[in-house]
Amino acid sequence: MSGICHPRRWLAPSVLIWALLLVILATGCGGSGSSDPAAAAAAAQSIESGPTEAALHPVGDGEAQGRIVYVKKPPRGGLLKIRLKGLEPISGEKQYVVWLMSARDDMVCLATYYVGRDEKLFANLEPNPIHLRTLEDGSKTQVLITKVNSDDRLREAIDEAPDAYNPTLIGDPLLRGVMSGPLVDATEG
């Protein structure tokens, strides 16, 4: 069971209008784009030529570990394959949170999850395309997994924060890693 973090500020009407305009501009209006199937196949192959992923390592003394793999899924967007193990089983108000970030004051909540007795979190997540763009353009390539004691309080803190990308509550950091690969335009540092 999962919940998706969607503060209402992130989907403001102006953002949706700009996104629609970008889609219209990207698809063109019947212009003279290449219709060569071989060129299109070569471009698709170059995008998929290697994994785009993050190996997640414990923050502190924890033993949890995992991996997140990003797979492009045209035309809708992309998919994050989350594979974590060694997590404490939690339910109720407690949840694990998946963050995409560039720094502590520039992060976005992608989803929240429970973990059962098997101590594993295996999930496929289709994030908001706006958040995927920040991964692909290299502006947010760090992944952070935290644990919160109250998912309701997390959502309230995100909604009440003066800056939607600088939440006042993120939970206890457990795992972190950096996405790298052909779908990310960033250098590791």
C-alpha positions as CSV (number, residue, x, y, z in Angstrom):
1,M,0.0,0.0,0.0
2,S,1.4,3.4,-0.8
3,G,0.4,7.0,-0.8
4,I,1.7,9.6,-3.2
5,C,2.9,13.0,-1.9
6,H,1.0,15.6,-3.9
7,P,1.0,19.0,-2.3
8,R,-1.5,21.1,-4.1
9,R,1.1,23.8,-4.9
10,W,3.0,21.4,-7.1
11,L,0.2,21.1,-9.6
12,A,-0.7,24.7,-9.9
13,P,-2.8,25.6,-13.0
14,S,0.0,27.7,-14.5
15,V,2.4,24.7,-14.3
16,L,-0.1,22.6,-16.1
17,I,-0.7,25.2,-18.8
18,W,3.1,25.5,-19.4
19,A,3.5,21.8,-19.5
20,L,0.7,21.6,-22.1
21,L,2.4,24.3,-24.2
22,L,5.7,22.4,-24.0
23,V,4.0,19.2,-25.2
24,I,2.5,21.1,-28.1
25,L,5.8,22.6,-29.0
26,A,7.7,19.3,-28.7
27,T,5.3,17.4,-30.9
28,G,5.2,20.2,-33.5
29,C,2.4,21.1,-35.8
30,G,3.0,18.9,-38.8
31,G,6.5,20.4,-39.4
32,S,9.3,18.8,-41.3
33,G,10.6,16.4,-38.5
34,S,12.4,13.3,-39.4
35,S,10.2,10.4,-40.4
36,D,13.1,7.9,-40.7
37,P,12.2,4.8,-38.7
38,A,15.9,3.8,-38.5
39,A,16.9,7.2,-37.0
40,A,14.0,6.9,-34.4
41,A,15.1,3.4,-33.5
42,A,18.7,4.5,-33.1
43,A,17.7,7.4,-30.8
44,A,15.5,5.1,-28.7
45,Q,18.4,2.6,-28.4
46,S,20.8,5.3,-27.3
47,I,18.4,6.2,-24.5
48,E,18.1,2.6,-23.3
49,S,21.8,1.8,-23.8
50,G,22.5,1.3,-20.1
51,P,20.9,1.4,-16.7
52,T,20.0,4.6,-15.0
53,E,20.0,3.7,-11.3
54,A,21.0,4.5,-7.8
55,A,22.6,2.1,-5.3
56,L,21.2,3.1,-1.9
57,H,23.4,2.8,1.1
58,P,22.6,3.2,4.8
59,V,22.8,6.5,6.5
60,G,24.4,5.9,9.8
61,D,24.5,2.4,11.4
62,G,21.5,0.9,9.6
63,E,21.7,-2.3,7.6
64,A,19.1,-1.6,5.0
65,Q,20.1,-1.4,1.4
66,G,18.6,-1.2,-2.0
67,R,18.5,0.0,-5.6
68,I,16.2,2.3,-7.6
69,V,16.2,1.9,-11.4
70,Y,14.7,4.5,-13.7
71,V,13.1,3.2,-16.9
72,K,11.8,5.5,-19.6
73,K,8.2,4.6,-20.7
74,P,7.3,6.8,-23.7
75,P,5.0,8.5,-24.2
76,R,3.7,8.7,-20.7
77,G,6.9,9.3,-18.7
78,G,8.9,6.9,-16.7
79,L,9.0,4.3,-14.1
80,L,11.1,4.0,-10.9
81,K,11.6,0.4,-9.8
82,I,12.2,0.5,-6.1
83,R,13.9,-2.5,-4.5
84,L,14.8,-2.1,-0.8
85,K,15.5,-4.8,1.8
86,G,16.4,-4.9,5.5
87,L,13.8,-2.3,6.5
88,E,11.9,-2.5,9.8
89,P,8.3,-3.6,9.2
90,I,5.9,-0.6,9.7
91,S,2.2,0.2,9.2
92,G,-0.4,2.6,10.4
93,E,0.8,6.2,10.6
94,K,4.5,5.2,10.2
95,Q,5.7,5.1,6.6
96,Y,8.8,5.1,4.5
97,V,9.2,8.1,2.2
98,V,11.0,8.3,-1.2
99,W,12.5,11.7,-1.9
100,L,14.2,13.1,-5.0
101,M,16.5,16.0,-4.2
102,S,19.5,18.1,-5.1
103,A,20.0,19.4,-1.5
104,R,18.1,19.4,1.8
105,D,16.4,22.7,0.8
106,D,15.5,21.4,-2.7
107,M,13.6,18.1,-2.6
108,V,10.3,16.6,-3.6
109,C,8.4,13.7,-2.0
110,L,7.6,11.0,-4.6
111,A,5.7,8.4,-2.5
112,T,5.2,6.9,0.9
113,Y,5.1,3.1,1.6
114,Y,4.5,0.5,4.3
115,V,6.8,-2.5,4.8
116,G,5.6,-5.9,5.9
117,R,7.2,-8.7,7.9
118,D,9.4,-9.6,4.9
119,E,11.4,-6.3,5.6
120,K,11.3,-5.5,1.8
121,L,9.9,-2.7,-0.2
122,F,9.5,-3.7,-3.8
123,A,7.4,-1.2,-5.8
124,N,7.1,0.3,-9.2
125,L,6.3,4.0,-9.1
126,E,5.2,6.2,-12.0
127,P,6.1,9.7,-10.6
128,N,4.7,13.0,-11.8
129,P,6.3,13.8,-15.2
130,I,7.4,17.2,-13.7
131,H,9.5,15.4,-11.1
132,L,11.0,13.1,-13.7
133,R,12.1,16.1,-15.7
134,T,14.1,17.3,-12.7
135,L,15.8,13.9,-12.7
136,E,16.5,13.8,-16.4
137,D,17.8,17.4,-16.5
138,G,20.2,16.6,-13.7
139,S,18.8,19.1,-11.2
140,K,17.5,16.5,-8.7
141,T,19.5,13.2,-8.9
142,Q,19.9,12.3,-5.2
143,V,17.5,9.7,-3.7
144,L,16.8,9.7,0.0
145,I,14.6,7.2,1.9
146,T,13.3,8.4,5.3
147,K,10.9,7.0,7.9
148,V,8.2,9.2,9.4
149,N,6.1,8.5,12.5
150,S,3.0,10.2,11.0
151,D,2.2,10.3,7.3
152,D,-0.6,12.8,8.1
153,R,1.9,15.1,9.8
154,L,4.3,14.8,6.8
155,R,1.6,15.9,4.4
156,E,0.6,18.8,6.6
157,A,4.2,19.9,6.9
158,I,4.7,19.7,3.1
159,D,1.5,21.7,2.5
160,E,2.3,24.3,5.2
161,A,5.9,24.8,4.1
162,P,6.6,28.3,2.7
163,D,8.6,26.7,-0.1
164,A,7.1,23.5,-1.6
165,Y,10.6,22.2,-2.3
166,N,11.9,22.8,1.3
167,P,9.7,20.8,3.6
168,T,10.0,21.4,7.3
169,L,9.6,17.6,8.1
170,I,11.3,14.8,6.2
171,G,11.6,12.1,8.8
172,D,14.6,10.0,9.8
173,P,17.1,9.5,6.9
174,L,17.8,5.7,6.4
175,L,19.2,5.3,2.8
176,R,20.7,7.5,0.2
177,G,22.2,7.3,-3.3
178,V,22.7,9.2,-6.5
179,M,21.0,8.4,-9.8
180,S,23.4,8.0,-12.7
181,G,23.2,6.6,-16.2
182,P,22.2,7.6,-19.7
183,L,18.8,9.1,-18.7
184,V,20.4,11.6,-16.3
185,D,22.2,14.7,-17.5
186,A,24.3,15.1,-14.3
187,T,27.8,14.3,-13.1
188,E,28.3,12.5,-9.9
189,G,29.9,14.6,-7.2
